[in-house]
Amino acid sequence: MGDEQVATTAGNARADWAARVGLRRQGGGDRDPLPPPTGLRATGGRGQVTLDWEPVPGAVGYLVHRSDRPDGPYLPLDHQGGDVLAVPHPPYADTTGEPGRTYHYAVAALADVDVCGQPGAGVAGASTPDGPAAVRVTVDAAGSDGPVHRPWRRMVGSERLSHLRCADTTGGRPIGVEFAEALSIARRELGVESVRAHAILHDDVGVYREVDGEPVYDFSRVDEIYDALLGLDLRPVVELSFMPADLARDPARTVFAYGAIISPPRDWDRWADLVRALVTHLVDRYGLAEVRRWEFEVWNEANLEVFWAGTREEYLRLYEVSARAVRDVDAALRVGGPGSAAAAGNGALLEHVARTGAPIDFLSTHTYGSPPLDLRPLCAAAGRPDLELLWTEWGITPTHFDPVTDGVFAATFLLRGMRSAAGRIEALAYWVVSDHFEELGRPPRLFHGGFGLLTVGNLRKPRFWALAALDRLGDDQLPVTVDGDGAGSLVESWAARHPDGRVHVLVWNGTLDQSKADGAPVLDRDVRVDVGGLADRPYRMTHRRVDATHSNIEAIWARLGGGDWPGDAQWPLLRAADGLERYEPDTEARPAGGVLEWAFPLPMPGFSLLELVPLD
């Protein structure tokens, strides 16, 4: 399958799934449809209509519908994320409409990603084209909302760990060396603990072949890869994929430029033996205590035919055979799946393990273009509220070479998703860490719409700075209230305190509507931040910013003349500019009545990181 065909097939598969989730299937599946939410409210502001509603018990998410008329037809709002259109909770800002025009909104609840109830009664709302738009953020620096939960730390995505062994170059940059450096940066600057990657069983790793009809295992390259990863103080998520050619029922069924085989095994017992042998080897080499900290995930996105040539029943068999083989080695090893696209297939796996007794420790799935859905009700309904929820792929778009991935819009998207996920899932793994990535071929230029947090050359994109800003938050989460035009739906905030008294406040302005990826002045906001509850002492106030003209390495490259790849004289200039920039000079101030304040314009997209440091 050629690169263009792969992209088309994967894109069509996701679009079809999103259509089924968002529109074509209302009811059906293993769960009964849920009633619509009550208390739907629509509040208009400049350039946006904020929708809010009461949560529905048992809902994994909600699908917002809109119509030009009160009597319909109501169709799902498409914020152009290219994947699941549902959101996990309110509020929701609709920025896709024409300012000044009245629309009618209705919301449906999802019992599962493909079990959508009927939308409820509609309400009217309209945005305005102009006028003042202000938001006030109030932080209680003396309060506490408990510890900060950091779902970005658990894992990050990476295409193939065999890249660590690659001696080739892209854009004149060494792939293996820079990929290792990218992983080290993620560990050091973002706190990432593990890496989820494809294809540890790919033939370029050489784990399996048959000689005279008998299996032969060779884990020496796996050792090299995992030794290197552990040497970076990172652990692997062992995604059991893809199929070795000598074990594949149909070795001609492949995906990606590197020819990953997506076929089921021709011999299920030999597949189980391979999994068992691999896990046994890992335990022997790295020790049981270490490997018990790893996750074993069965395959990748088997609900899409582009990644799995078998049936759904054959995937469930693959899961069961693989999970039992892992547990044959040790009963405390952690295994799960389905690693599915568009948050689908989770109910089917839960039903299968309930019926068969197959082991499962975590539920893993993926989505793009929206915050992750809330799968806790699905697990509770299946009698498994103990399962960890690992979103082992997540990002702003599933589309290769999409310009939205390189800009500031992706940064505010990432902040919204992580804030939404905190406290309800264990891992939200951004896909991926590095632009050294070759699913559809190697990068053709420095800024090409790559999935990486880091460019080729390991320059930090705006969304890297979003994660870095999150990781600078202290451990004690502070109470925050946000009021004004688009509060909570467009403009959000997260604040925390360090043990030494430092306070960080993150404020961002972003919409899910990707038609506004390049910015929209009508969505810019004037923000005031009041930090109260401070001690009567001087503080240093620092304001750092990511927007179109701050901490935006793509814009800096454009100012240097752009082009495909930097020359020797340009790399030092780019590296010198690769930082989280100050928006204004630092100041010193003593709180008045325990309060310090900032006031500043905040464009959409953009975010500010505010820091208060006590000086005595």
Sequence and secondary structure as in RCSB ss.txt:
>XXXX:A:sequence
MGDEQVATTAGNARADWAARVGLRRQGGGDRDPLPPPTGLRATGGRGQVTLDWEPVPGAVGYLVHRSDRPDGPYL
PLDHQGGDVLAVPHPPYADTTGEPGRTYHYAVAALADVDVCGQPGAGVAGASTPDGPAAVRVTVDAAGSDGPVHR
PWRRMVGSERLSHLRCADTTGGRPIGVEFAEALSIARRELGVESVRAHAILHDDVGVYREVDGEPVYDFSRVDEI
YDALLGLDLRPVVELSFMPADLARDPARTVFAYGAIISPPRDWDRWADLVRALVTHLVDRYGLAEVRRWEFEVWN
EANLEVFWAGTREEYLRLYEVSARAVRDVDAALRVGGPGSAAAAGNGALLEHVARTGAPIDFLSTHTYGSPPLDL
RPLCAAAGRPDLELLWTEWGITPTHFDPVTDGVFAATFLLRGMRSAAGRIEALAYWVVSDHFEELGRPPRLFHGG
FGLLTVGNLRKPRFWALAALDRLGDDQLPVTVDGDGAGSLVESWAARHPDGRVHVLVWNGTLDQSKADGAPVLDR
DVRVDVGGLADRPYRMTHRRVDATHSNIEAIWARLGGGDWPGDAQWPLLRAADGLERYEPDTEARPAGGVLEWAF
PLPMPGFSLLELVPLD
>XXXX:A:secstr
  HHHHHHHHHHHHHHHHHIIIII  S SSS      S  EEEEEBTEEEEE    TT SEEEEEEESSTT   E
E   S SS   BSSS EEE SS TT  EEEEEEEEEETTEE      EEE  BSSS  EEEEEEETT    B   
HHHH EEEEEGGGGG   EETTEEHHHHHHHHHHHHHHHH   EEEEE TTSTTTT EEEETTEEEE  HHHHHH
HHHHHHTT EEEEEE    GGGBS TT EETTTTEE   BS HHHHHHHHHHHHHHHHHHH HHHHTTSEEEE S
 TTSTTT  S HHHHHHHHHHHHHHHHHH TT EEEEEEEGGG SHHHHHHHHHHH    SEEEEEEESS     
HHHHHHTT TT EEEEEEEES S TT GGGGSTHHHHHHHHHHHHHTTT SEEEES SBS   TTSS SSSSS  
S SB TT  B HHHHHHHHHHTS SEE  EEEEETTBTTTEEEEEEE TTS EEEEEEE  S GGGTT  GGG E
EEEEEEES  SS EEEEEEEEBTTBS HHHHHHHTT  SS  TTHHHHHHHT S  EEEEEEEE  BTTBEEEEE
EE SSEEEEEEEEE  
